[in-house]
Amino acid sequence: MPAIPTSKPYRIGRSKTGLGLFATKPIKKGEKIIRYFGPILDSKKKDEDAIENKYLFELNNRWTIDGSVRENVARYINHSCKPNAESDVRPRKRKVIIRAIKDIEPGDEINYDYGTDYFKAYLKPIGCKCEACEKKRAKKRAEARAEKALLKEKEARKAQRKVEKTAKATKSKKAPKTKTARGPGKTKRATSGAKRGKGKTLNGHRVAV
């Protein structure tokens, strides 16, 4: 790991994706942070055009910086979809400056957008691990869990209603049938006259006592 002068506002440190570049001092928006440098490759030369590594920084269709050299501390800056810095490319000077686009506080990781071509070639196949994308994935996972829990709750309520309906139907079948009271016209006919009882005979007629 290359030594960095203490006068520089950054250091190399551990990041979620491996190594990264972190601010050691406040860096103001618009301030130059570091230069991205290395051998300049000419695409018209077959041997130089054949060089492949993930630290190649294309200046234009012909010139490319090979930033894989150890002295190029800027190569430790990681990609972010919501960066706090940007690459100021100057093809005529064959130069790239990394500049802050936000105020960066000590301890913050310095990052910039690597561009569409690099993203498609190197990051998309494995999934971007920048903080913005991690938060987005975490949000989607939380939403998926909430949706799954809601669906499970709905299924539980549906099952409970089914059980209650079945229990109610079963109870209704088992309930005993009650006899209905007789209405008018169906009452037992009353006997006419007084109830015969024991009595005495008077002049040939029975008189109830």
SULRA-V294477 format. One record per residue. N is the residue number from 1. RES is the residue in three letters. PHI is phi in radians with two decimals (* if undefined). Layout:
N;RES;PHI
N;RES;PHI
This chain:
1;MET;*
2;PRO;-1.17
3;ALA;-1.34
4;ILE;-2.04
5;PRO;-1.01
6;THR;-1.15
7;SER;-1.29
8;LYS;-1.36
9;PRO;-1.54
10;TYR;-2.66
11;ARG;-2.56
12;ILE;-1.60
13;GLY;-2.60
14;ARG;-1.30
15;SER;-2.15
16;LYS;-1.09
17;THR;-1.79
18;GLY;2.25
19;LEU;-1.81
20;GLY;-2.58
21;LEU;-1.90
22;PHE;-2.11
23;ALA;-1.28
24;THR;-1.92
25;LYS;-2.43
26;PRO;-1.07
27;ILE;-2.12
28;LYS;-1.41
29;LYS;-0.99
30;GLY;1.57
31;GLU;-1.36
32;LYS;-1.23
33;ILE;-1.82
34;ILE;-2.82
35;ARG;-1.76
36;TYR;-1.64
37;PHE;-2.44
38;GLY;2.81
39;PRO;-1.03
40;ILE;-1.58
41;LEU;-1.73
42;ASP;-1.82
43;SER;-1.17
44;LYS;-1.38
45;LYS;-1.72
46;LYS;-1.01
47;ASP;-1.15
48;GLU;-1.38
49;ASP;-1.19
50;ALA;-1.43
51;ILE;-1.16
52;GLU;-2.31
53;ASN;-2.85
54;LYS;-1.41
55;TYR;-1.83
56;LEU;-1.30
57;PHE;-2.06
58;GLU;-1.37
59;LEU;-1.51
60;ASN;-2.80
61;ASN;-1.09
62;ARG;-1.88
63;TRP;-1.77
64;THR;-2.42
65;ILE;-1.58
66;ASP;-1.62
67;GLY;-1.54
68;SER;-1.36
69;VAL;-1.15
70;ARG;-1.05
71;GLU;-1.22
72;ASN;-1.42
73;VAL;-1.11
74;ALA;-1.09
75;ARG;-1.18
76;TYR;-1.42
77;ILE;-1.25
78;ASN;-1.55
79;HIS;-1.34
80;SER;-2.57
81;CYS;-1.35
82;LYS;-2.27
83;PRO;-1.37
84;ASN;-1.94
85;ALA;-2.52
86;GLU;-2.52
87;SER;-1.68
88;ASP;-1.63
89;VAL;-1.58
90;ARG;-2.22
91;PRO;-1.00
92;ARG;-1.11
93;LYS;-1.58
94;ARG;0.89
95;LYS;-2.47
96;VAL;-2.31
97;ILE;-2.00
98;ILE;-1.63
99;ARG;-2.16
100;ALA;-1.30
101;ILE;-1.94
102;LYS;-2.50
103;ASP;-1.20
104;ILE;-1.97
105;GLU;-1.65
106;PRO;-1.00
107;GLY;1.72
108;ASP;-1.24
109;GLU;-1.39
110;ILE;-1.50
111;ASN;-2.63
112;TYR;-2.56
113;ASP;-1.40
114;TYR;-1.29
115;GLY;1.80
116;THR;-1.08
117;ASP;-1.07
118;TYR;-1.13
119;PHE;-1.02
120;LYS;-1.17
121;ALA;-1.35
122;TYR;-2.03
123;LEU;-1.66
124;LYS;-1.04
125;PRO;-1.05
126;ILE;-1.85
127;GLY;1.59
128;CYS;-1.16
129;LYS;-1.91
130;CYS;-1.22
131;GLU;-1.03
132;ALA;-1.10
133;CYS;-1.25
134;GLU;-1.11
135;LYS;-1.15
136;LYS;-1.13
137;ARG;-1.16
138;ALA;-1.10
139;LYS;-1.12
140;LYS;-1.13
141;ARG;-1.12
142;ALA;-1.13
143;GLU;-1.14
144;ALA;-1.14
145;ARG;-1.12
146;ALA;-1.13
147;GLU;-1.15
148;LYS;-1.14
149;ALA;-1.13
150;LEU;-1.13
151;LEU;-1.11
152;LYS;-1.12
153;GLU;-1.13
154;LYS;-1.11
155;GLU;-1.10
156;ALA;-1.15
157;ARG;-1.13
158;LYS;-1.11
159;ALA;-1.13
160;GLN;-1.13
161;ARG;-1.09
162;LYS;-1.13
163;VAL;-1.10
164;GLU;-1.12
165;LYS;-1.13
166;THR;-1.14
167;ALA;-1.11
168;LYS;-1.14
169;ALA;-1.15
170;THR;-1.13
171;LYS;-1.11
172;SER;-1.15
173;LYS;-1.22
174;LYS;-1.44
175;ALA;-1.15
176;PRO;-1.19
177;LYS;-1.45
178;THR;-1.64
179;LYS;-1.35
180;THR;-1.48
181;ALA;-1.23
182;ARG;-1.26
183;GLY;-1.63
184;PRO;-1.01
185;GLY;1.56
186;LYS;-1.99
187;THR;-1.34
188;LYS;-1.14
189;ARG;-1.18
190;ALA;-1.39
191;THR;-1.34
192;SER;-1.39
193;GLY;1.45
194;ALA;-1.38
195;LYS;-1.13
196;ARG;-1.24
197;GLY;-2.39
198;LYS;-1.25
199;GLY;-2.68
200;LYS;-1.91
201;THR;-1.66
202;LEU;-2.25
203;ASN;0.97
204;GLY;1.49
205;HIS;-1.97
206;ARG;-1.51
207;VAL;-1.92
208;ALA;-1.30
209;VAL;-1.65
